[in-house]
């Protein structure tokens, strides 16, 4: 059993890379990938901890792409952690995130909601603060009952508390990952909010840009969607990957390796990714 989509305290997860490796060993995973949002800072620690835990650690990242209709994330596996262009672009993206966070806080305060950046940072466990941490702080203050309500009322696209930030185009994400020696994969395709024909056209465009995989095995994708994404993988010769999108405390119903309890990512996925690396 493997899990190729997880987050640590270096983005919006609650587990340190070491705790993530220990949990992977505890639940019986043979491999785990760390795919923090726009960050690879936690990967060296995960790899070291995985070696100690006798679990295969996979270096990864999850890049947020510029996209209007929904949310598009591109996963990158086996990237060179020392690649100068990758490290420089990630620094630029993080700087844009800091500016965006200040704007979100101003919007929230302007709505009469008393919140400080220090409160939000308490939920981040590190420097990589995101909207999920704002949502947690809003719940703690009693302004919303749930994190989802915080997004629906304040933090989602089009809401008064939303602010945009620097993102790369989908093509730029894919090409950057490939230049860094990695394998680009479209994460959770359902978040693109596209119908079947439109999604096929979008995946065709991404494949033409160099996309090499699509995330098929994912807790929040239903069997009908999985079947659709499997067909797209076959049509465009993409590896079918999978992961739980494990965050720990922020999403307690999602368990490492099993999602809501029934997610299973075949180990053949990792074998196919290895084959691409060797090619």
C-alpha positions as CSV (number, residue, x, y, z in Angstrom):
1,X,0.0,0.0,0.0
2,X,1.3,3.5,-0.9
3,X,0.2,7.1,-0.6
4,X,1.5,9.6,-3.1
5,X,-0.3,12.8,-2.0
6,X,0.3,14.1,1.5
7,X,1.0,17.4,3.3
8,X,3.1,18.3,6.3
9,X,3.6,21.4,8.5
10,X,5.6,22.9,5.6
11,X,2.3,23.6,4.0
12,X,-1.2,23.0,5.4
13,X,-0.7,19.7,7.2
14,X,-0.4,19.1,10.9
15,X,2.2,16.3,10.8
16,X,5.9,17.1,10.7
17,X,7.8,15.2,8.0
18,X,9.1,12.8,10.7
19,X,5.6,12.2,12.1
20,X,4.4,11.5,8.6
21,X,7.1,8.9,8.0
22,X,6.3,7.3,11.4
23,X,2.6,7.2,10.6
24,X,3.3,5.7,7.2
25,X,5.2,2.9,8.8
26,X,2.5,2.4,11.5
27,X,-0.3,2.0,9.0
28,X,1.8,-0.4,6.8
29,X,2.7,1.8,3.8
30,X,5.6,0.7,1.7
31,X,6.0,4.2,0.2
32,X,4.8,7.7,0.9
33,X,5.3,11.0,-1.1
34,X,5.4,14.4,0.5
35,X,3.7,16.9,-1.9
36,X,3.5,20.2,0.1
37,X,1.9,23.2,-1.6
38,X,4.5,25.2,-3.5
39,X,7.2,23.9,-1.1
40,X,9.9,21.3,-1.1
41,X,11.5,22.4,2.2
42,X,10.1,19.4,4.2
43,X,11.2,16.7,1.7
44,X,14.8,16.2,2.9
45,X,13.5,15.6,6.4
46,X,10.8,13.2,5.1
47,X,13.4,11.2,3.1
48,X,15.7,10.8,6.1
49,X,12.8,9.8,8.4
50,X,11.5,7.3,5.8
51,X,15.0,5.7,5.6
52,X,14.9,5.2,9.4
53,X,11.3,3.9,9.3
54,X,12.1,1.5,6.4
55,X,9.5,3.2,4.2
56,X,10.3,4.4,0.7
57,X,10.1,8.2,0.7
58,X,9.2,9.9,-2.6
59,X,10.2,13.6,-3.2
60,X,7.3,15.7,-4.5
61,X,5.6,19.1,-4.7
62,X,2.1,20.4,-5.5
63,X,2.0,23.5,-7.6
64,X,-1.0,25.7,-7.8
65,X,-1.7,26.6,-11.5
66,X,-3.5,29.7,-12.8
67,X,-7.0,28.5,-13.7
68,X,-10.3,30.4,-13.8
69,X,-13.0,27.7,-13.8
70,X,-12.1,25.9,-10.6
71,X,-8.8,24.8,-9.0
72,X,-5.9,23.2,-10.8
73,X,-3.0,21.7,-9.0
74,X,-0.1,19.9,-10.7
75,X,1.9,17.3,-8.7
76,X,5.6,16.8,-9.4
77,X,7.3,13.6,-8.4
78,X,11.0,12.9,-8.1
79,X,12.1,16.5,-8.7
80,X,15.7,17.5,-8.1
81,X,15.6,19.2,-4.8
82,X,18.6,21.3,-5.7
83,X,17.4,22.4,-9.1
84,X,18.1,26.2,-9.1
85,X,15.1,27.2,-11.2
86,X,12.7,25.2,-9.1
87,X,14.0,26.6,-5.8
88,X,14.0,30.2,-7.2
89,X,10.4,29.9,-8.5
90,X,9.2,28.4,-5.3
91,X,10.7,31.4,-3.4
92,X,8.8,33.8,-5.7
93,X,5.6,31.9,-5.2
94,X,6.0,31.9,-1.4
95,X,6.7,35.7,-1.4
96,X,3.5,36.1,-3.3
97,X,1.7,34.0,-0.8
98,X,2.9,36.3,2.1
99,X,1.5,39.4,0.2
100,X,-1.7,37.6,-0.5
101,X,-2.1,36.6,3.2
102,X,-1.7,40.3,4.3
103,X,-4.5,41.2,1.8
104,X,-6.8,38.5,3.1
105,X,-6.3,39.6,6.7
106,X,-7.1,43.2,5.7
107,X,-10.3,42.1,3.9
108,X,-11.4,40.1,7.0
109,X,-10.7,43.0,9.4
110,X,-12.5,45.4,7.1
111,X,-15.6,43.2,7.4
112,X,-15.4,43.7,11.2
113,X,-13.9,40.3,12.1
114,X,-11.2,40.7,14.7
115,X,-8.3,38.4,13.6
116,X,-4.5,38.8,13.7
117,X,-1.8,37.2,11.6
118,X,-0.4,35.7,14.8
119,X,-3.6,33.8,15.4
120,X,-3.6,32.4,11.9
121,X,0.1,31.5,12.1
122,X,-0.6,29.4,15.2
123,X,-2.4,26.9,13.0
124,X,0.3,26.8,10.3
125,X,3.1,25.3,12.4
126,X,5.6,27.0,10.1
127,X,5.9,29.9,7.7
128,X,3.7,28.6,4.9
129,X,0.4,30.1,5.8
130,X,-2.6,29.4,3.6
131,X,-6.4,29.9,3.5
132,X,-7.0,26.7,5.4
133,X,-5.2,28.3,8.4
134,X,-7.4,31.4,8.1
135,X,-10.4,29.1,8.1
136,X,-9.2,27.4,11.3
137,X,-8.7,30.7,13.0
138,X,-12.2,31.9,12.0
139,X,-13.7,28.7,13.4
140,X,-11.7,29.2,16.7
141,X,-13.0,32.8,16.9
142,X,-16.5,31.5,16.5
143,X,-17.1,33.5,13.3
144,X,-18.0,30.2,11.5
145,X,-19.0,26.8,12.7
146,X,-16.8,24.9,10.3
147,X,-13.8,25.4,8.0
148,X,-16.1,24.8,5.0
149,X,-18.4,27.6,6.1
150,X,-15.4,29.9,6.4
151,X,-14.6,29.2,2.7
152,X,-18.2,29.5,1.6
153,X,-18.7,32.8,3.4
154,X,-15.3,34.5,3.4
155,X,-12.3,32.8,1.8
156,X,-13.6,31.1,-1.4
157,X,-13.1,32.6,-4.9
158,X,-15.5,35.5,-5.3
159,X,-16.0,36.0,-1.6
160,X,-15.1,39.3,0.2
161,X,-12.2,37.8,2.1
162,X,-10.6,36.2,-1.0
163,X,-7.3,37.6,-2.5
164,X,-5.4,36.1,-5.4
165,X,-1.7,35.3,-5.5
166,X,1.1,34.5,-7.9
167,X,0.5,31.3,-9.8
168,X,2.3,29.8,-12.8
169,X,0.3,28.9,-15.9
170,X,-0.5,25.1,-16.2
171,X,2.1,24.9,-19.0
172,X,4.7,26.6,-16.9
173,X,4.1,24.3,-14.0
174,X,4.5,21.2,-16.2
175,X,7.6,22.5,-17.9
176,X,9.2,23.6,-14.7
177,X,8.7,20.2,-13.1
178,X,10.1,18.4,-16.1
179,X,13.1,20.7,-16.3
180,X,13.7,19.8,-12.6
181,X,13.8,16.2,-13.6
182,X,10.3,15.4,-12.2
183,X,7.1,13.8,-13.5
184,X,4.1,16.2,-13.7
185,X,0.7,14.8,-12.7
186,X,-2.7,16.4,-12.8
187,X,-4.1,16.3,-9.2
188,X,-7.8,15.6,-8.3
189,X,-9.3,16.4,-11.8
190,X,-12.8,16.9,-10.3
191,X,-11.7,20.3,-8.9
192,X,-11.4,21.6,-12.4
193,X,-15.2,21.8,-12.4
194,X,-15.5,20.7,-16.1
195,X,-17.9,18.5,-17.9
196,X,-16.7,15.4,-19.7
197,X,-16.0,16.9,-23.1
198,X,-14.4,20.0,-21.6
199,X,-12.2,18.0,-19.3
200,X,-11.0,15.8,-22.2
201,X,-10.0,18.9,-24.1
202,X,-8.2,20.3,-21.0
203,X,-6.3,17.1,-20.4
204,X,-5.4,16.9,-24.1
205,X,-3.9,20.4,-23.8
206,X,-2.0,19.5,-20.7
207,X,-0.7,16.3,-22.2
208,X,0.6,18.3,-25.2
209,X,2.4,20.5,-22.7
210,X,4.2,17.5,-21.2
211,X,1.8,16.1,-18.6
212,X,2.7,12.5,-17.7
213,X,0.1,11.4,-15.2
214,X,-3.4,11.9,-13.8
215,X,-4.6,11.3,-10.2
216,X,-7.2,8.6,-10.5
217,X,-7.2,7.1,-7.0
218,X,-8.4,9.8,-4.7
219,X,-10.9,9.7,-1.7
220,X,-13.2,12.4,-2.9
221,X,-13.6,11.1,-6.5
222,X,-16.5,8.7,-7.0
223,X,-16.4,5.5,-9.0
224,X,-17.9,7.2,-12.1
225,X,-15.3,9.9,-12.0
226,X,-12.5,7.4,-11.5
227,X,-13.7,5.4,-14.5
228,X,-13.7,8.6,-16.6
229,X,-10.1,9.5,-15.5
230,X,-8.9,6.0,-16.2
231,X,-10.2,6.4,-19.7
232,X,-8.4,9.7,-20.1
233,X,-5.2,8.1,-18.8
234,X,-5.5,5.5,-21.5
235,X,-6.4,8.0,-24.2
236,X,-3.5,10.3,-23.5
237,X,-1.0,7.7,-22.3
238,X,-0.8,9.0,-18.8
239,X,0.2,7.1,-15.6
240,X,-2.8,6.7,-13.2
241,X,-1.5,7.9,-9.9
242,X,-3.2,8.3,-6.5
243,X,-3.1,9.5,-3.0
244,X,-5.3,10.5,-0.1
245,X,-4.4,14.2,0.2
246,X,-3.6,13.6,3.8
247,X,-3.4,16.7,6.0
248,X,-3.8,15.3,9.5
249,X,-5.8,17.4,12.0
250,X,-7.2,19.9,9.4
251,X,-9.0,17.0,7.7
252,X,-9.4,14.3,10.3
253,X,-11.7,12.1,8.3
254,X,-8.9,11.5,5.7
255,X,-6.6,8.7,6.9
256,X,-3.1,8.2,5.6
257,X,-3.0,5.4,3.0
258,X,-6.8,4.7,3.1
259,X,-8.6,8.1,2.8
260,X,-12.1,7.5,4.2
261,X,-11.2,3.9,4.7
262,X,-11.6,2.3,1.3
263,X,-8.9,4.1,-0.8
264,X,-6.2,1.8,-2.1
265,X,-3.4,3.0,-4.4
266,X,-1.8,0.1,-6.2
267,X,2.0,-0.3,-5.8
268,X,2.1,-0.6,-9.6
269,X,1.6,3.2,-9.8
270,X,5.1,3.7,-8.3
271,X,6.5,1.0,-10.6
272,X,5.2,3.0,-13.6
273,X,6.6,6.3,-12.3
274,X,10.0,4.5,-11.8
275,X,9.8,3.3,-15.4
276,X,9.3,6.9,-16.7
277,X,12.4,7.9,-14.7
278,X,14.5,5.2,-16.2
279,X,13.3,5.9,-19.8
